[in-house]
């Protein structure tokens, strides 16, 4: 074949886009997408409200309770993310309720919607087979399942990042005002959901400038997205001043980078994590190897483009770290899961022999489901269940008042969500008739941990006794990893002074420990 007769990469990509759009309407593909979407819905809504809110979720719940203006005023002081998720959540809880299932269902719906969007993106960039495989990976991925059951913005970020990249493929193929507007709007929505949407938006924008730098629609679209990004900078600066996420940089950067790929493929844990994690990792690597070595080079451009966006986003994050902005965590770079999954799925779909790729994709999905089910059935792998602690103590304030000491913890939330009226002891003293001490038995892996049962918690041990004058111990009970010691006043309410209690209990209440009271 002469050079003139050989199809160019650009022509091949355009042909792939057109073929993907036409084939995506085929009935078998439609049935497959519907089935995978139903599977995703079942997995994500299964026991979605069975555990209480953990600390980060409690902030989402509190913000959604306030009037809209007050929510916007409090947002920079309590969060380190843009406002879109909270605006949607504010409306959502007024329709579906503000309980755990009601608020988390917003993320679950986003997680379900991600499956067909990922299919469409895979079909556009590569082939219908790639689209179906990446949709299956999205439906069964433990990391996406985890954040589909959490009242935070991360799953909405995944959905909007995927939708933005889908619009990007249309704009790349045909830079019309309509496709430019779609990409600009979806990219802006992603940015107003999470600042780290830039990890996919900026690489896509740079590629658009390279391919269509003279196109007016592309220029206006990129200009609009840049304008939104600039408008968010004052809010980002105000939030950064509160140092809400600066704890991240204290952990080893090498460790945090090392965690990304395993957590992308298998999530945060499972009962057999030491076995499942290397298997899942090996299968993902196999997908990349098949793409690079066992696929037709004319079938690769779309997957290569996805890989370039994923690598470009990672490099961008490293540049931010070099500039002094170090918030690198798997959950903050979760938008990169979208292009990375396309690369792996394309390897399974395009690599030869095709049966090997299909078996590997199936195995990766099965491993993901096994891990997700294992997490759902293992309390130590789930979030801290403060709701059960509140139920053990009793959600109504007793006559005479109650004081509660949560050892090695200094926040009212999320316990305050379940004990209305909870507040710090005024002037470190109060007259109460009941006293409770709460300890947390941290798992061996606790430390720098932002997932699982030790989220936002430090372990503490119960003392052999709590000699508070005027009180006697009535019971000691356990729930999950919590232990509660319940004491009552012997002869009516007792004036309790925090400083005196601190000396008696050999602890510093106003540092890592806080004494709180429920009236």
N, C-alpha and C positions, 0 to 999 in steps of 0.2 A: 504494500500500500504506500502510495506516495505521501509525502509530508502534507501536501495540500489536501489530501483526502482524509487525513486523520482528524477526528473530532477534537477540538480544543477542550481544555479543562472547563473554561467558562461555558462553552456550548454544552458540554456533558452535564454540568451542574444545572443549567437551565432545563435540559431535557429531563434530568432527574426530578426537578421540582414539578414539571408538568406531568410526568408519569406518576409521581407520587400522588398528586392531586386527583388524577383520573382513577388510579387503582384504589385510592382510599374509599371510593364510593362502592367498591365491590361488596356484595352481600356477606360473604364469609368474613371479611375484615370487619364489617359493621357488627356482626354477631360477636366476634371475638372481643371487640372494644366494649360492647355492652356488657358481656359476661365479666370482663376484667373490672369494669366500673362497679358492677354489683358486688363483686368480691371485695373490692376496696371499701365499699360502703359498709359491708358486713363487718370487716375487720376493724374499721375505724370507729364504728358506733358501738361495738361490743363492749359492754361494761365501761362506757365512757365516763360515767359519774360515780364509779364504785369507790373512789378514794377522794379525800378532800384536797383543797388547793394547797400547793406548796408556796414558798415565799414569793417567788416571781409572779406566779399566777394571782396571788392575793392582791398584788399591786394593780394588775389588770382589772380585777373584780372591784377594787375600791374606786379606781378612776371611773369605771363605768357607772358607778352609783351616783356620782356627783352630777349636778346640773352641767350642761355642756360648757358654759363659760368658765365655771370653776375647774372643770376637768382640764381645759386648756391652760389655765393658770398654774395648776399643780403639775402638769406634765413635765416641764423642764426640771423640777425639783425631785421627781420620783422616778424618772425613766431616762434612758439614753438612746431612744429611738424616735423616729418621726411620728406624726400623729394619725396616719390613715387608719391603722388597725384599731386604734382606740375610738375613732369616730364611728367606724363600722360596728365595733363591739357595743358602743353606747346605744345605738339603735337596736342592735341584735338582742340585747338582754331585755329590752322593753317589749320585744315580740315573743321571744322564746324562753324568757326567764333568766334569773341571775344565779341560779344554782350551778353546780359543777357541770352537769350535763348540758344545761342551757348555754353557758358561756363557751364551753369547750366545743360545742357543736359547730361554732363558726369555723374553727380550724379543721374540724372533721369534714365539713362541706368543701373547704378549700382543698383538702387532701384528696377527696373523691374526684373533684373537678380536674385535678392535676393529671389524672390517668388519661382521659381522652385528649387533653392538650398535649401530653407527651407523645401520644400516638401520632397526632397530627404533625408534630415537630419531627419525629423520627421518619415519618413517611415523606415529608417534604425534603429533609436533608439527605435521605438515603433511599429507603424503599419501604413498602408496606410491611414486609417481614421485620425490618428494623423497628418500624413503628409499633407493631404488635409486641415485640420483645421488650422494648423500652417501656411500653405501657404496663406489661406484666411486672417488670422490675419496679416500677413506681408503685404498683398496687401492693407488692409484697415486701418492699424495703422496710426493715425495722426502724431505721432512722426517721423516715417519713411517717411511719405509723405512730411513732413516739410523739412527734410534733403535731400530728393530726389530732392527738388527744391531750393537747396542752393549750391553755388559754393564753397563748402568746402569738407573736406576729410571724413566727418562722415559717409555718406552712403556707400562710398567705404569700409570703415572699417567694417561696418555691413556685407557687401557681403563677404569680405575676411575672416572675423571671422566665418561666417556660412560655407564657403567652407573649412576652416581649420578644423572645427569640423566634417564636413562630411568626410574628409580624415582621421581624427582621428578615426572614427568608423571602417573604413576599416583596419587601422593599428592595432587597438585594437583586431579586430577579427583575422587578419592574418598578422603578422609582416614580410612582404616580402620587399625586396629592393624597389620594385615599390611603394607600399603603404607608405613606410617610406619616400621616396623621395617626393611623393605628399604632405604629411603632412608637411614636412620640408619646401618645397618651398612656400606653401600657408601660413604657419605660418610666414615665413620670410617676405613675401609680406605684411601681416597684420601688422607686427612690423614696417616695413618701411613706412607704411601709417600713423600710429598713435601709439605713445609709449604705450598707454593704451590698446593695443591689448594684452599686457601681462596678462590682467585679465582673458582671456580665454586660452591663450597659455600656461601659467605656470601651472594652474591646470590640463590641459590635459597632459602636459609633466610629471607631477608628477604621474598621474594615469598610464601613459604608463610605467614609471620606476617601479612602484609597480607591474604591471601585467607582464611586459616583460623585467625585468631589465637585464636578461642574453642574450637578443636578440641583436646581432650585428647591424642589420638594425635600430632597435630602438635607440641604443646607438649612432650610427652615425647621425641619424636624429636629436636627441636632441642636440648633439654636434654642428651640423651645425646651429641650431636655436640659441643656446647660443652664437656662434661666431658672428652671425649677431647682436644679442643684444649688445654684447660687442663693436662691431664696431660702434654702434650708440651712445655710451655713450659720446664720445668727443663732438659730435654735440649737444646732449642734455644739456651738461654742458655749452657750449657756448650760447645756447638759454636761459638757465636758468639765466645766468649772465645778460641778457638784461631785466629780470624781466617782461616778457611780460604777464605772467598769474598770477602774485603774487596777483592781486586784488581779486582773488577768495577766498583766505584764510581769507580775512577781513570780509567775511560774516559768519553768524552763521553756524557752521557745522551741528547742529541738523536740521536747516531749509533745508540745501542742501540735507541731507540724506532723510528727510521727503518728499522732492519733487520727488525723483527718481521713486517710484512705480506709483503714479498718472500720472506722465508725460510719463512713459513707456506705460501705458494703454490708455491714452486719449490725449497726447500731451500737448501743452502749453496753450491752451485756446479754447473757442468756445462761440458763443452767449448765450448758456445756460449751461455754464461750471459748475455752482453750482448744476445743476441737473444731467448732464451727467457724471461728474467725480465720484460721489459716486456710481452711477449705474455701470459704467465701472469697478471701483475698486471692487465692490461687486461681479461682474461676474467673474473677475480674481481670487478672493479668492475662489469662488465656484468651479472653475476648480481645484485648489489645494486641496480643501477639498474632492472633488470627487475622485481625484487620491489617496489620503491617506486613505479614508474610504470606498469607494464604487467601487473599482477596484480589480481584481484578483491579489494577491500578486506576482504571477509568471509573470504578465504582466507589472509590475512596474519597473524592473531594469534599462531599458533604460532611462525612465523619471527621476528616482532617480539619475542616472549618470549625466544627464543634470542639475538637481537641485544642485548636489554637485559641479559642475563646476561653476554655478552661485553664490552659497554661497562662494565657495573658492575664486572666483574673488573679491567679496565684502570684504571678510576678508583681502585679499591681499592689497586692496586699503586702508583699515583702518590701516594696518601695515605701508604702505607708509606714511600715515598722521602722525602716531606716530614717524616715522623717520624724519619728517620735510618736506615731499613732499605732500603738500595739494592742489591739483587741482581738487578735487571732485566736479563734476557737472554732471548732467544727460547726457549731450552730450559727456563728456569724458568717461563715463562708458557705453556708448551705446552698446558696444560689448556684454555686459551681457544681453541685450534684447534677444539675440539669444537663449541661453539655458533656460532663464526664460520663453520665449514664448513656448518652447517645453514642459515644465512642465505643463503650463496651458492647452495647446492643448491636451496633453495626458490625463489630467483629464477629459476634455470634451469627448474625444474619448473612454476612457476605463471605465469611471464611469458608474454606473447603477442607474436609468434606462438610457439607451443610448439616448432616446429621449430628456431627460432633458439636457444632455450635448450638443446635437445638437442644441437645442433651445437657450441655453446659448451662444454657440459659434456664432450663427447667430445674436443674439442680440448684442454681443460685436462688431461684424463687422459692423452692422448697426449704432451703436453709433459712431464708428470710422469714418464712412463715413459722418454722419451728422456733426460731429465736424470738419472734414477736409473741407467740403463744406462751413460750417459757417465761418471758418477762411478765405477761399478764397474769400468770399463775404463781408468781414468786414475789411476795411482798418486799423482800430485801432488794429487788431489782426495780421496784417502783418508786414513786415519789413519797416523801414523808407525809404520813397521813395525820395531820393535825386535827382533822375533824373527829377522829376516834379518840384522841386525847381529850378534846372538849367534851365529848359524850361521856367519857369516863369520869371526868370531874363533875359534870352537871352544868348545863347551859343556863340555868337560872341562878341569880345571885341569892345566897341564903340570907336570912335575917341576921343583921349584925355585920355583914360584909365578909369578904374573903380576900386573902392575899395568895398570890401564886408566884413561886420562884422557879423560873426555868433556868436550870444551871447552864452556864456557858452560852447564854443567848441574850441578846440585847434589843430585840425588836418586838413590838406588840403584835405584828402580823406574822403568820396568818391566824394565830390563835384568836386575835381580836375579831376576826370575821365570825367566829362561832360563839364567842362570849361577848355579847353586846355590853358596852359600857366599860370595857377593859381599858385601863390607863395606868401610867406610872404612878407610884405612890406619891401623893402630894407632900412635898417637903420631907420625903423619906420617912414618913410616919403615918400610921392610920390605926383606927380601932376596928378590930375584926374578930369574928367568931370561928373562922375556919382558915386553915393554912395548908397549902399544897406545894409539894416540891416535885419537880419534873426533871428526870434525868434521861439522857439519850445514849444508848449503847451503840456506838459507831462501829460499822463493819471494819475489818482489817484494812480494806482498801481506801478508807476515808482519808481525807487530807485535801489536796487540790481536786475537789469533786463537785461538778456542777450538774450531775444527773444522779438518778437512783435514790436510794433511801437516805443518803447523807447530804442531800442538797442543802446548802446554806447552814449546815449544822456541824458542831464540834462535839465529840464524845465527852461524856462526863460520868463519873461513878457516884453512886449513892454512898453517903456516909453510913457508918454502922448505926448512928442514931442522930436525931435532930432535937437537941435539948433546948427547945424554945420555952421559956417560963410561961406557965399557964395553959399549955397545950399538951395533949396526949395523942399518940398515934392510934388511929382507928383501923386503917387498912393500908396494905401495899399491894398494888395491882400492876399488871403488865399488859401492854397492847402493842403489837408489832415490836419495834425496838425501844419503845418508851416504857419507863417505870414511873409510877405516880405514888407518892407517899401522902396520905390524907390525914391531917390532924385537926382536932376540934378543941375549942377552948373549954376548960373544965368548969369554970364558974362564970360563964358569960363573956361578952366581948372584951378583948385585951388590947391595950395600946401597944402596938408593935413599932419599934424604931428600927429602920433599916440598918443603921450603923451597928447597933447592938446585935442584931441578928447576924450581920456579917462576921462579927467577932466570934459569935457562938458557933457559926457554921464554917469557920475557917475559909471564907471565900470573899472575894472582892466584888460586891454586888454592882457597883457602878462602873466596872470596867468590862469584863466579858460577861458578867452576870448582871441581870437586872431583876429587881423586885417589882412586880406589877400587882395591881389591885383591881378587883371587879366589884363594883357597888351594886 
